[in-house]
């Protein structure tokens, strides 16, 4: 039975998961020297998808069955693939901290997309304030890139920033698709499986077509960082988040997503020795604050009718 509020255990688990999600971009950076970006994203999806299949079999959930959402699932998988194609390529050109800030503008894409495609979704004043905060943060982050480095470095960083922002748009579009179609009635594991398997099938050939070298070397750093992405983030952390969604109110859990970019930027500074400018720090505060305002429920006590997979996909990566 769903609990009415977050208890101490849930808050502790949620905070830990946000730390793991914040480390995702760090792990991608550490893996780039050993596995090219798009191939890395594709292999990650395949391995996490295989682990998810094993989990579904263990839980007695059928993997191959007619569920009526195959077309929507393929579309969600393609958007999922685009999200990570742009994110992984972005990290070749920009810092992990900057990519994290831009990637977590996704909740604002969802809030806007819901107005067009999801009946009954109306922006509240608090959400409008959150969108304004996020927009100011994006402008500030781009301004920081334009003024912080030399011309050549500016161009490359801006390219990476734009790729990360495009990934955020694809992530938001995936969430809106799930919320607005029959996929919202499926289990979280089944919705996630479509995304992992389709992206796992699409991305490795795309990497080869784009001339990527694929697997370059498998030293201890590469194996450890890549294993973290596959097992800890894409499998364990996602499933843990889904479990929380079924145990606690989804809206209360969603508000915790603002912690992820905070942890991501701090981790990039500590683990990758990336410099965090004043402009980027202010942009981070604006984006994180905007996420909190957009995700905050209108009535914390109302009964939640959304499925766990809808909100979970809006809050993690």
N, C-alpha and C positions, 0 to 999 in steps of 0.2 A: 504493500500500500504506500502511496506517495505521502511523504511527510509534509507538514504545512510550512516548515521553515528550515533554514540551514542550521545544523547543529555544529558543534566543535569539530567533529570528525570530518564532516563535509567541507568545512572551511579549510581545514588542514590539507585535505586531498586536492581541493580546487587550487589552492596556492601552489602546491607541488606541481600540479599539471601545467599551470601557467608558466612556471619556471622551465619545464621541459619544452613547452611550445616556444618559449623565448629562445631556447638554445638551438632550435631547428636551423636557423640561418647560419649560426656558428658552425654547426656540423657540416652544412653544405660547403662552406668556405674551406674547412679542413679537408674535405674530400676532393675538391676541384683538381688538385695536383695529381691525383691518382685515377679519377674517372671524370670524363668530360661531362658538362652539365646536363644536357638533355638525356644522354644515356643513363646518367646517375638517377635522374627523376624516373625514367622508365623502369629501370631495374628495381628501384625502391618500391614502386607500385606493384610490380610482379611478386616480389618477396612478401610484402605486407599482405597482398591479396591471397597468396598461398597460405599464410598463417591464419588469415581470416576464414578461409575455407575449412581449415582444420578445426578452428574454434566452432564454426557453425555445425560441422559434423558432430563434434563433441556435445554440442547443445541439442542435437537432434533436429536441426533446421535444414530443410532440403535446399541444396544449392541449385540444381537444375529442375525447374518447374515453370509452368506457364503462370505468370503473375500479372499479365496485362500491362506491364510498364516497360517492356523491353525498349521501345522506341525512345521513351523519356529517359530511360536509364543510359542508353547510348549517348543521347544528347548531353546528359549530365556528365558522363565520362569524358566526352570531348572537351567540354568547358573546363573540367578538372585538369585534363591534360594541358590545355592552354595556360591555365593558371600557373602550373609548375614549369612549363616550358619557359614562360617569361620570367618567373622568379629565379630559376636556376641560371638562366642567361644573365639576368640582372646582376647577380652576385659576382659575375666576371668583371663587371665594370664599376660597381659602386660598393660602398661599405655595407657590412651586414647591419649596422645600426640604422643607416638610412633606408635600406631595403625593408627593414622591419617597420619603420614608421609609415612608409608608403603602403606596404602590404595590408596593414591593419586599418586602412581607410575602407576596407570592404563592408563593415556594418552600415556605412552611410550609403553605399551603392544599394544595399538591400533595402534600407529605409525608403529610398527614392523609387526603386523598382517596384516595391510593394504597392505604391500609390497607383501604378499603371496596370498591374497584373493580378493583384490579390484583392478581391472585393472586401469591403469593410475595413481595410487598412487606411487609417487616417493619421497624418502627422500631428502630434500634439505639440504644444508650445515648447515643452522641454526638449523634444526631439529636434525641433527647428533650431533651438539654441545649440544643441549638440552638432548639427550639421554646419552651422556657422563657425563653431569652434574648429571643426575638422578642416573646413575650407581655409580658414586663416592659417592653420598649421601647415597645410600643403603649400600655400603661397610662401610662407616663411621658410619652409624647407627648400623650395626651389630657389628662392632668393639667396639663401645661404650657400647653395651650390654655385650660383653665378658669381658670388663675390669672394668665396673662400679660397680659391686655388688659381693656378695659372690657366691660361685659355685652353690649352690642350687637355689638361686634366678636367677642367670644367665640362668640356664637351663629352668626355667619356663618362663622367659621373652623372651628367644629365641624362645620357642614354640609359644608364643603369636605373636611374630613378624613374624614368618613364616606363621602362620595362616592368619594374616592380609595381608601379601604379596600374599598368595594364593587367598584370596578374591579379591585383586586387579587384579590378572590374570583372574579370572572368570568375573569380571566387564568388563575388556578390551575385553575378548572374546565375551561377550554379545553385546558390541558396534560394533565389527567387523561383527558379525552375522547379526545385523540389517542393517549395511551399505552395506553388500555384497549380500543381498537377497531381494525378493520382499517386505519385511517389510518396506523398505525405502520409499515406495510409500504410506504407510498408514498414517493416522493421528497420531499425538503424543499421544493423549489420548488412541487410540486403541492399539498402541504398548505398552504403559505403562500398560494398563489393562491386557494384556496377562501375563506380568511379575508379576504383583501383584497377580492375581488370581491363577496362577500356583504355585507360591511360597507359597501362602496362603493355598493351598490344600496340598502341599507336606511337608511343614516344621512342622506343629503340630504333625502329625503321626511320623515323624522322631524324634522329641523330645521325644515322648513316647517310641519309640523303643530303643533310646539311654539311657533310664532310667532317664530322667530329671523329676524333681518334678512338672514342669509346673507352675501354679499360686501358689505362696507360701503365700503371704500376699498382701493386697491392702491397704496400708496406703496412706496418702496424698502425700508423696514424689513419691511413685511408680505411682500413678494415674496421677499426674501432669507431670512427666517425660515421661511416656508412651503416654499420650495424645499429648504431644509435638511432639513425633516421628510420630504418626499416622496422626494427623490433620495438624500440622504446616509444618513438613518436607515432609512426603510422599505424602500428598495431596496438600496443599496450595503452598508450595515452588516449588514443581515440576511443577505444572500447571502454576505458575507465570513465571517460567523459559521458559516453552514452549511458553507462550504468547509473551515473549520478543523475542524468536527465530523467531516468525512470523512477528514481527514489526521492527526488526533491523537486520543488517548483522550478520549471525551466527558466522563467523570467529572472528569478533570483540568481540562478547559476550564470546566466548570460551576462549579468553585470560584471562578473569577475573577468571578462575578456579584456577589460582595460588594463589589467595587470601584465598581460603578455608583452606588449611593446615596451613597457617599462623594464621588465626583466631582460628582454632581448637587447635593448640598447645598453643597459648596464653590463651585461655579459660580454657584448662586443668590445666594450672599453677594457674590461678586465682580461678576457681570454685572447682577444685579437690585437690588443693594444691600439685600438682605433681611437682617434681623438674626437671628442664630442664637443662641438662648438656651442657657443651660447645660443645661436640661432636654431640649431638642431634640437637642443635641449628644450627650448621654448616651444618648438613645433611638436615635440613629443608630448609635452604637457597638454597642449591644445588638442591633439589627436586623442590622447588617452582620456582626457576630460570629456571630449565629444562622444567617445564610445560609451562612457558611463551614462551620459545623459540620454543617448539614443536607446540604450538597452534597458534603461530603468523602467519598470512596469508602471502603468497608470494606477493600478490598484494591487499592491503586493499580496493581498489576501484572496484575490479572485481565483477561481478554479482555472487551471491551465488546460487548454484543450489541444494545444499543438503537440505534435509527436516529438519525441526526443531527437530524432535525426534531423529535423528541420532546424531547430535552434542550435544543436550541436555543430552542424556544418557551418553555421553563421558565426560561431565563436572560436573554432580551433583551426590549426594547420601546422 
